[in-house]
Amino acid sequence: MVKLIICVKRKTGMTRKEFDAYWQNRHGPLVKSVPEFMRHVTKYVQCHIVESSIPLGVAAPYDGVAELWFDSAEAIAQAFNEPRYLEIIRPDEHRFVELADCVTLVTQEVLIA
């Protein structure tokens, strides 16, 4: 199992509140509605920034983190090359995310505790 982690930066001119609402209420359900993409995804979680005191004293340069679990790195490639992903989901990402400013990592979890 591998996890795709995407550090997300909201679209310029969009407030954090607008970004959170769009990501959770529009984009999330849209992603779930595309079975050709979702058949590759084991789990999809959105991590929204909490407005509170930052324990390390440094504000995050991102507005959230998306986590998507897949059975393999090959499954990630298959999912993001699905024609329906490219037709439906990708254009929606451009509506609320500065894609060039996002950071994407393919990881494998190592449980410590």
PyMOL commands that set and color helices and strands:
alter all, ss='L'
color gray80, all
select helices_A, chain A and resi 16-32+35-38+73-80+83-96+99-101
alter helices_A, ss='H'
color red, helices_A
select strands_A, chain A and resi 2-8+41-48+64-70+103-107
alter strands_A, ss='S'
color yellow, strands_A
deselect
rebuild
show_as cartoon
